[in-house]
Amino acid sequence: MIFMTKTDKISVNGKSYNWPTKPAVVICLDGSEPGPKGYIDTAIRMGFMPFMKSMIGKSTYEIGKCAMPSFTNVNNMSIVTGTTPDIHGICGNFFFNPDDGKETLMNDDSFLRVSTIFEAFENVGAKICIITAKEKLRKLLGKNLKNAICFSSEKADVANLKNNRIENVLELVKKPLPEVYSSDLSEFIFASAVEIIKKEKIDLIYLSTTDYIQHKSAPGGDLANNFYHMLDGYLSKFYELGCEISLTADHGMKGKTNDDGSLNLIYLQDELDKKFGKDECNVVCTITDPYVVHHGALGGFVNIYTKNKNRVNDIMNYIKTIEGIELVLNKEDSVRELKQPMDRIGDIIVTSNEKYAIGKKKSDHDLSQLKEPLRTHGGLGETDIPIFISKKIDESYKSKGVLKNYDIFDLALNYG
């Protein structure tokens, strides 16, 4: 380990970062659709976020964009590496692995191709704390870390010194282990961070929540308002503890249900089987992960692998005629326009518009546990994200143009 002075810059993935002048809390608020009709603005307007309201005028608050596809793993890794999927390699929750010919969860840290900002800071002596809602992200976020506190709410009861550099988390937080499908999973993150900050001197704190509430409730709904009121209370606590708070999201969230309760769904494998034959195409829904109850593995972005490469253009032209489709790109254009890793995507990438979701086969998706209107993400319509920093930063940041969620560490640490 090389210890550096706090005046030195830390470089990683072609970018340099200043040492934080106070504990830096960076929050990825999963699925937090921004804007005047978004979650935060609506909660402020309805009186549920008094701390955030008090920060208006003395903070920085913008709308930015996320990386594509607008999924959780993709964008968490963009945020914590400061790069895009073509560089860090994480292009979905689920993908077709050409190494073994199997559809594979992209949860293992071996899939990550670059160092994280945390690794670079830890290597020069910084104290890091990472808390995520679900275990699926913990390994990716904690790659190569040896001293950082790193655990998930989901598995907080088994956190130990060897693997997580912390133990007895439930005793520390004085809360029971939260259910995976609950807002408690996110609250446990914030409650844990508060107690850790009270006990230890932490330089960088990264907190990544779950979008359970955002999948279930539109902005202004009771569930959403209660969640953002809870969040507001913890933001206030972080501020009182002397932390600098930065907040963004991995992606937005849009409803896919009509007023009459019907769903706007495209079962693309069924459509392609009917048109081109059963074995010509394989549709891979990259939103798929172990936690599908709240979205039924339905999202706005899929990869298609074709048996006959000579039919790619015919297949693309047909898909473009399907109602609800927004973007159809071949592999090369996907790499160039959406910054995808060439070796981890299909022959065709398809996104739906913000009113529709895409599935594989109707028989593959269990929607019996969807108790509320379907809300999901993955396409271009869910790329808007909030960017909040609890101080007025140097306005030279505006020269960056459209801000990205993966600018958040740059904005938080490099703009005084």
N, C-alpha and C positions, 0 to 999 in steps of 0.2 A: 504494500500500500504506500502510495506517495502522498504525503500531506502537503497541502498548498496553502498559501495565505489567502485570506478572504478577498484580496484585491486581484487575485489571479482569475482568469476566465477558464471555464471547463468546456472542452470541445468534444463534440460527439456528432457523428453523422453529418459533418460539414457545417455545423452550427456551433456557436459559442454562447455560453451562459454565464452571467454573473452569479456570484455566491449570494444567497438570500440575506438581506439585512435583518430580517426577523423570520420566525417560523412561517414557512410558505405552505399554506393549505390549498391544494388544487383539487377541485371536485369535478368529476365527470357525472353529471346528473342525467342518467339514462333516459332517453326518449323525451326530453323536455322541449317540446315544440315552442319556439319563441314568437315574439311579435306582439302587437296590440291585442290579438285574440288568443295568444299563447298562454301557457301555464303561469309563468311568473307575473307577467303584466296583469293578467286577470285576477290573480290572487292579491296583488298589491291594490288594485282598483276596488276589490271587494272587501278589503280590510284585513286580510289574512296574513300579510307579510309586513308588519310595522317596521321591522329592522331594515328590510330592503327599501321601503319607502323613505326611511330616514337617510338612506345612503344616496338618494337621488341628488345630483348636484355636486357630490364630493367623491364620486366613483366614476369608473368607466364602464359603459354598458352598450354593447353593440350586438348586431345580428351578423353571424358569419355562416360559413359553409363547412360541412363535414366531407370526409373522403367517401368515395363510392367503392362498394355498395354501402348504403347507410345502415350498417349492422354494428353490433356491439363489439365483437372481437376486433374487427377491422379498424374501427375508429379508436378504441382504447389503445391499440398498438400504434396507430398514427400519432395520437396525443403524446404517448410516453417515449416515442423515438423521434418525434419532430419530422417524420417523413411520411411518404405515401405508400400504398400497398405494393407498387412495383419495386420499391426498395426494401421494405421490411418483410414482405412475403405473405402477410396474413390477408387473405382476400375473401374470407367468409367464415362462418361458424363450421361449415361442412363443405367438403370438396371431393372431387374424384382424384384419387392419388395415382398418378401414372406409374409410380414406382412399384405398386403392387396390384393395380387394377381394381382397387376397392374404393367405395365411398367412405370417407374418413372424417371424423371430427378433428378440427384444426385447433386442438386445445393444448397439445404438448409443446413445450418451449423449443423443441428441436425444429419446429417449423419457422421460428423467428430468425431472420437472417442478419439482423444488425443488433448492436448494443442499445440498451435503453438509456435514457437520461439518468435514471437512478443508478445504473451500474457505473456510469462515468463519474457521478458525484461520490458514490461510495468508495470508488478507487482512490479518491483524494481525501478521504476522511470524513465525509458528510454522514450524518445520522439520518437514516431514511425510515419512514413508516408508510406501508401500503396496506390498505384494507379494502377489500372488494366484497360485493354481496355474495357472489357465487364462486364456487371452487373452480369452475371452468376457466376463469381468468387468472387465478392466483399464480399458476406455474408460468404463464406467459409474462405477467408483470414482474415476477420475481426472478427471472432468468439471470443466472450467474451471481446473484446477491448472496453474500456470506454473513453479513452482520445486520442487515435490515430486518426490522419487524415486518412480517408479511403474512397475512392470514385472511380468510374469508369469514363472513358472518355465518355462512352455511355450515362450516366445519369449525366454528370457534370453540366448541366443546372439546375438540381433540388437538387444538393448537399446542405445540410443545417447543421447548427451547432448541432442539436439534433442527427441526424443519421450519419453524416460524419465528424463532428468537423471542418468543413470548409464551407464557403459560398461565393457567388459571384465569382465562379471559372472562368467563361468566362471573367469577367472584369479583374481578376488577370492575366490571360494568354494572354488576348487581341487576342483571336481567337474565331471564331464561333464554335458552337457544331459540331463535326465531324460526317460524315456519318459512319454507322457501317461497311459497306463494302468498306473500303478505308484505305490507308496507313496513312491518317490524324488521324485516331483513335489512332494509336501508337505514332505519333508525338506529339499529344496533351498530352500524358502521360509525355514525356520527357520535353516538354515546361512547363508543370505544375510543375514538380519536380524542375526545375531550379528556378522558381519564388518562390516556397516555401522555398527552401534552402537559397535563398537570404534573405528572411524575418524572418525565424525562425531557432532556433538551433535544428537540428534533429540528433538523434543518428543513427537510422536505417531507410533506405529508400528502399522499395521493389517496383519494377516496372515490371509489367507483360504485355507484348504486345499481339497483335493479329497476326496470321499467314496468314492473307489475301494475302499479297504479296508472301509469300513462296508457297501458294497453286496455285498462278497464274503464277509465273515466276521461271524458273530454275536459278541457279547461273550464273552470267554473263549477264543475260537479262537486258534490259533497266529498267524495273520496279524494279528488284532486286538491280541493281547498284544505282539507285536513292534513294531507301530506305536506303541502307547501307551507302551512302554518307550523308544522313540526320542524321542517327544514329551516325556516326563518329563525326559530328559537335557537337552533344549533349554530347558525351563522352568527348570531349575536354573541353566543358564548365564545366562539373562536375569536371574534373581534375583541371581546373583553379580555381574553387571554393573551392579547398582543400579537395575534397572528395576522398575516396578510392573506386575504382570501381571494382566490381566483376560481371562477366557475365556468364550465362549458358543458356541452352534451356530446354524446357519441352520435346522435341522430335525432331527428324529429319524430313525429307520429301523426298519422292521419286516419280518419274513419273510413271504412270500406263498406258501410251499411246504408241502405236507402231508408227513407222515412217509413216505408211500410215493413221494415225489418228484414227485407231480402238482402243477400250479400252480393257484392260485385266481385265475382271470382272467375278466374280463367284457369281451368284445369288443362295445362298446356300439353302434358303427355298424352292425354286423351285426344286432344285436337290433332296432334301430330301423328298419332297412331292411325286415326281415321283417314288422314290425308295421304300419308306416305308409307304406311305399313308398320306393323308392330315393332320391328327391331331396327328401324332406320335411325331413330333418335333416342337419346337418353337425357331426360330433363333432371337436373340436380338442383334442388331447392336449398340454396346456401344459407338460409335463415335457420335451418334445422339444427337443433342442439338438444341436450337432455331435458330442457325445460320448455315444453311446447303447449302446456295447458292453456296459457293465456293468448296464444296466437295460432295454434293449430298447425304450425310449420308453414304458414301462409305469409308470404312477404312480397316485396316489389321487385325482386331481382333473382334471376335464375341463369344457370349455365346450361348449354345444350351441347352434347357430344354427338357427332354424327358418324354413322357407319361408313357412308360413302361421301368422301370429302368433295366430290364433284357436284354434289347436290346442295351444298351449303347455300348458294345464292337462291336456288328455288325455295328452299326452306325459309330463308330470311324473308323473301318476298311474300310468301304465304302468311308468315307470322305478322307482318306489317298490316295485313287486312283484318286482323282480329280486333274487335272492339276492346278498348281499355289498354292496349299496348302503346307505350310511348317511345321506346328506343330499342332498336335492333341493330347490333354491331357484330362484325366478324372479329376474330381473335386479334388481328393486327390493329384494327381501329379501336378496339377496347383497350389495348395497351397504350396507344397514343392519346386517346380522348379521356379515358377514365383512369389512367395510370395503374393498370392491372399487371400482375406478374405473368409473363407469357406462358410459363410452364405449369401454371396452376389454374388456368381457366379453360373453358370449353371452346369449341369451334365457333359458337355463337353466344352472345350475351343478350339477354332480353330484360327490359324493365317495363313495369306497368305504370300507368299514370296514377296520380294521387288518389283517385276514387276506386281503383281496382287493386286486388291482390292476385298473385299467381301461385297455383299449386301444381302438383305433379298429376296424379290420377285422383279422381274423386274418391275412390276406394282407399286411397292412402292417407287421407286426412280425417282424423277423428275430431269432429266439431261438437261432440255431445257435451263437453265440459265448458264450452263458451257460454257463459251466463249473461254477458253483456254484448252490445253491438261490437263487431270486430274492428279493432284498431291495430294497425301494424305499420311496417316501415321496410325500407330496402331500396326504394327507387329514388329518382331525382326529386320527387315531391316531398321527400322527408329529409332533405339535406340542409335545411335551415337549422341553425343551432344558436343558443345564446352565448355571449362572451361577456363576463362580468369580472371586474377587478376592483377591489375595495379601496381604490385610491384613484385620483386623477393621474393618468400616466402622460408622459411626453407625447404631444400630438404628432410627432414625427411618425408614429405608428401608422398614421393614415396613408403614408406613402406606400404601404404594403399593398394597397388596393383592397380587394375582398379578403377579409380575414378568414382564417381556417381554424377549426378547433385544434389542429396540431401546431398552431402558433401560440397556444396559451402559455407554455413555459417561457417562450421568448418574450411575450408581452409582460408576464409577471415578473421576470427576473432582469430584463434588460432595459426596461423603460421606466425611469425613475419618476 
